[in-house]
């Protein structure tokens, strides 16, 4: 068995993305080179690590075992690299940070930029995912840190408070619901919405809440960011649910009506999470402390 770190990173990238093509791209390899590496890994042990199907790939039992060991080995390699960085100019450590939509767009840009400026020997791999997938990745050792909504189960993770992050309903002033004394989320589901990109963590979260209410959101159009959503709402395209922080920062606040949502799921708090703080490499712990204090 002769697996190198590139093989292991490639394999984990394929699992994270769900297909070989995307995993190869994340690993900066051609599809042909990535496929050849996976075939060689499987041939060396005479077992299959991936099940191929029309929707992508999934790990076999042997593949799950490989993933567990690969994550441990890569984490150890990163820790070794960081500890040796002071002796080898140019060697860098990397922290993998997973976050939900609001954390990435509203709270982290300045914090992460300041951290990178203060730590020139470190890189951050930042990825947006729904909170439930973030906690799963942390439990599997697939990330160092995560920022999640307190709506998900974090009982076996170590957490610190990060930000209050309530969600609010916004609408144009002439919307039929604008004159209602009380508006529930269920009431809004009879009306058209402006939504975020369907793959964004917040869009997935809101669709789940609509399903729990026994309905679906009627999305007329989707935008890539909160500013675009708010500008469309201001021009009468529909309703939207966005973080309060985005409304307070946004340029279109004078043209929209904000309604506080009373549903418990809208009263979110964001938590900074790790599987085990004592097991974090020093550079990941430095980022954890910076985010806690920021």
C-alpha positions in Angstrom: 0.0 0.0 0.0 1.5 3.3 -1.1 -0.8 6.2 -0.5 0.7 9.7 -0.4 -0.9 12.9 1.1 -2.1 14.0 -2.3 -4.0 10.7 -2.6 -5.6 11.1 0.8 -6.6 14.7 0.2 -8.1 13.8 -3.2 -10.1 11.0 -1.7 -11.5 13.2 1.0 -12.3 16.0 -1.5 -14.2 13.5 -3.6 -16.3 12.4 -0.6 -16.9 16.0 0.4 -18.1 17.1 -3.0 -19.9 13.8 -3.9 -18.2 13.2 -7.3 -14.8 12.6 -8.8 -14.9 15.6 -11.1 -15.5 18.2 -8.4 -13.0 16.4 -6.1 -10.4 16.5 -8.8 -11.0 20.3 -9.3 -10.7 21.0 -5.6 -7.5 19.0 -5.5 -6.1 20.9 -8.6 -5.9 17.7 -10.6 -7.3 16.7 -14.0 -10.1 14.2 -14.0 -7.9 11.7 -15.7 -5.2 12.0 -13.1 -7.7 11.9 -10.2 -9.3 8.8 -11.6 -6.0 7.1 -12.1 -5.0 7.8 -8.5 -8.3 6.4 -7.1 -7.9 3.2 -9.3 -4.3 2.8 -8.1 -5.4 3.1 -4.5 -8.1 0.5 -4.9 -5.9 -1.8 -6.8 -3.1 -1.7 -4.2 -5.4 -3.3 -1.6 -7.8 -5.1 -4.0 -10.9 -3.4 -2.5 -13.2 -0.7 -3.7 -13.4 2.6 -1.8 -16.1 4.2 -3.8 -19.5 3.2 -5.2 -20.2 4.8 -8.5 -23.7 5.8 -9.6 -25.4 8.3 -11.8 -25.7 10.9 -9.0 -22.0 10.7 -8.0 -20.1 8.5 -5.6 -20.4 7.3 -2.0 -18.0 5.4 0.2 -18.0 1.7 0.7 -17.4 0.3 4.2 -13.7 0.1 3.3 -14.0 3.7 2.0 -15.4 4.9 5.3 -12.5 3.3 7.2 -10.0 5.0 4.8 -11.7 8.3 5.3 -11.4 8.1 9.1 -7.7 7.3 8.9 -7.0 9.8 6.1 -8.5 12.7 8.2 -6.3 11.8 11.2 -3.2 11.5 9.0 -3.8 14.8 7.3 -4.5 16.6 10.5 -1.2 15.2 12.0 0.6 16.3 8.8 -0.8 19.8 9.2 0.2 20.0 12.8 3.7 18.9 12.0 3.9 21.4 9.2 2.9 24.2 11.5 5.3 23.2 14.3 8.1 23.2 11.7 7.1 26.5 10.1 9.3 28.5 12.4 12.3 26.6 11.1 11.3 26.6 7.4 10.5 29.9 5.9 7.4 29.8 3.7 5.8 26.7 5.2 2.2 27.4 6.0 -0.5 25.9 8.2 -4.2 25.8 7.1 -7.4 26.0 9.2 -10.6 24.6 7.7 -13.6 26.7 8.9 -17.2 25.8 8.0 -19.9 28.4 8.4 -23.5 29.1 7.6 -24.6 31.9 5.2 -24.9 34.7 7.7 -21.6 34.1 9.4 -19.7 34.3 6.1 -21.5 37.3 4.7 -22.2 39.5 7.8 -19.7 38.7 10.5 -16.5 37.1 9.2 -14.9 39.1 6.4 -13.3 41.7 8.6 -12.5 39.2 11.4 -10.8 36.8 9.1 -9.0 39.5 7.1 -7.5 40.9 10.4 -6.5 37.4 11.5 -4.7 36.6 8.2 -2.9 40.0 8.4 -1.7 39.1 11.9 -0.7 35.5 11.0 1.1 35.6 7.6 2.0 32.0 7.9 -1.5 30.7 8.0 -4.2 30.1 5.4 -8.0 29.5 6.0 -10.1 27.2 3.9 -13.6 28.7 4.3 -16.7 26.9 3.1 -20.4 27.6 3.5 -22.7 24.7 4.5 -25.9 24.2 6.4 -25.5 23.9 10.2 -26.4 20.2 10.3 -23.7 19.3 7.8 -21.2 21.4 9.7 -21.7 19.6 12.9 -21.5 16.2 11.0 -18.2 17.3 9.5 -16.8 18.3 12.8 -17.7 15.0 14.4 -16.0 13.2 11.5 -12.9 15.3 11.9 -13.4 16.9 8.4 -13.0 20.4 9.7 -11.2 22.3 12.5 -13.9 24.8 13.4 -17.5 25.6 12.5 -20.0 28.3 13.1 -23.6 27.0 13.3 -27.1 28.0 14.4 -28.1 26.9 17.9 -31.1 25.1 16.3 -28.9 22.0 15.6 -27.7 19.5 18.1 -24.2 20.3 19.5 -24.3 18.3 22.7 -21.1 16.3 21.8 -19.2 19.3 20.5 -17.4 22.1 22.4 -19.0 25.5 21.8 -18.7 29.2 22.5 -21.3 31.9 21.8 -20.4 33.8 18.7 -23.3 36.2 17.7 -27.0 36.7 18.2 -28.5 36.2 14.7 -32.3 36.7 14.6 -34.1 36.4 11.2 -36.6 39.0 10.2 -39.3 39.2 7.5 -39.0 42.1 5.0 -41.5 43.4 2.5 -42.4 46.5 0.4 -44.6 49.0 2.2 -47.5 48.3 -0.2 -47.5 44.6 0.3 -50.9 43.0 1.3 -49.3 41.8 4.6 -47.9 45.3 5.5 -51.1 46.3 7.3 -51.6 43.1 9.3 -51.3 43.3 13.0 -49.5 40.0 13.4 -47.8 38.0 10.7 -46.7 34.4 11.1 -44.4 32.5 8.9 -47.3 30.3 7.8 -49.2 33.4 6.7 -46.4 34.4 4.4 -46.3 31.1 2.6 -49.3 32.1 0.5 -47.2 34.9 -1.0 -44.3 35.1 -3.4 -40.7 35.2 -2.1 -37.4 36.5 -3.2 -34.9 33.8 -2.1 -31.1 33.3 -1.8 -29.3 30.9 -4.1 -30.9 27.4 -3.6 -27.6 26.0 -2.4 -27.0 28.6 0.3 -27.3 27.3 3.9 -30.0 29.8 4.8 -32.1 28.9 1.8 -32.0 25.3 2.8 -32.8 26.2 6.4 -35.9 28.2 5.4 -37.2 25.5 3.0 -37.0 23.0 5.9 -39.0 25.4 8.1 -41.7 25.7 5.3 -41.9 21.9 5.0 -42.3 21.6 8.8 -45.2 24.1 8.4 -46.7 21.8 5.8 -46.1 24.0 2.8 -43.4 25.2 0.3 -41.9 28.7 -0.3 -43.1 30.3 -3.5 -39.7 31.6 -4.8 -40.1 33.9 -7.8 -36.4 34.7 -8.1 -33.2 34.0 -6.3 -30.2 36.3 -5.7 -26.7 35.5 -4.7 -26.5 37.8 -1.6 -28.6 39.7 0.9 -28.1 43.1 -0.7 -29.6 41.8 -4.0 -32.5 40.2 -2.1 -33.3 43.4 -0.2 -33.1 45.6 -3.4 -35.6 43.3 -5.1 -37.9 43.3 -2.2 -37.8 47.1 -2.1 -38.9 47.2 -5.7 -41.9 44.9 -5.0 -40.7 41.5 -6.2 -41.9 39.7 -3.0 -41.2 38.9 0.6 -37.9 37.7 2.0 -36.4 36.4 5.3 -33.0 37.7 6.0 -30.8 38.2 9.1 -31.4 41.3 11.1 -27.7 42.2 10.7 -28.1 42.3 6.9 -31.1 44.7 7.2 -29.2 47.0 9.5 -26.2 47.1 7.2 -28.1 47.2 3.9 -28.6 50.2 1.7 -32.3 49.6 1.0 -33.6 49.8 4.6 -35.6 52.9 4.1 -37.6 51.3 1.3 -38.6 48.1 3.1 -40.8 47.2 6.0 -39.2 44.9 8.6 -41.4 42.5 10.7 -39.9 40.6 13.6 -40.7 36.9 13.3 -42.0 35.2 16.5 -41.2 31.6 15.6 -38.6 30.1 17.9 -36.5 29.0 15.0 -36.1 32.6 13.9 -34.5 33.7 17.2 -31.2 32.2 16.3 -27.9 32.4 18.0 -24.6 31.4 16.3 -22.2 29.1 18.0 -18.5 28.6 17.4 -17.8 24.9 17.6 -15.0 22.4 17.7 -14.9 18.6 18.3 -12.2 18.9 20.9 -10.5 22.2 21.7 -7.6 20.4 23.4 -6.9 18.4 20.2 -6.8 21.5 17.9 -3.4 22.4 16.4 -2.0 25.7 17.8 -2.9 27.7 14.6 -6.5 26.5 14.7 -6.8 27.4 18.4 -5.4 30.8 17.6 -8.3 31.4 15.1 -10.8 30.0 17.6 -9.6 32.5 20.2 -9.7 35.4 17.7 -13.3 34.6 16.7 -14.3 34.3 20.4 -12.9 37.7 21.2 -13.8 39.4 17.9 
